[in-house]
């Protein structure tokens, strides 16, 4: 009589069937990919500014203004930088 009222220990605790290692690895790969896209967009932005001579130093001819290189925007969107960098691999 009391045996049937006892909880079933096999179903008492939830078992996770999700592979946590695979999801963690996927999250790390996605974060790394986002970081690489941000770095690629920054590098292409600075390369485009340097190639277009948008940050020439006014005091010293032939030199580059580093403050300008940090803040210059040569294209409207970040994906334009990434797209150009991925499709134009040779200088």
Residue, then its C-alpha position, 0 to 999 in steps of 0.5 A: x500500500x505504501x510502496x505505490x505512494x513512494x516517488x519514482x526515483x528514476x523520474x524524480x530528478x530532471x536529466x539534461x539531454x542537452x550537450x553543454x560542451x557543444x553549445x559552449x563551444x558554439x558560443x565561443x566560436x560565435x563570440x570569436x567570429x564577432x570579435x574578428x569581424x569587428x577587428x576586420x572592420x576597424x582594420x579596413x576602415x583605417x586602411x581605406x582612410x590611409x589609402x584615401x589620404x583622409x588623415x594627413x597631418x597638416x603640420x608635417x607633410x607626408x605624416x598621418x594624424x593618429x587621432x584622426x585614424x582612431x575616429x575616421x569613418x570612411x564608409x557608412x556601415x561596418x558591413x561595407x568594410x567587412x564585405x570589401x575586406x572579404x572580397x578584395x584579399x589582394x592589395 
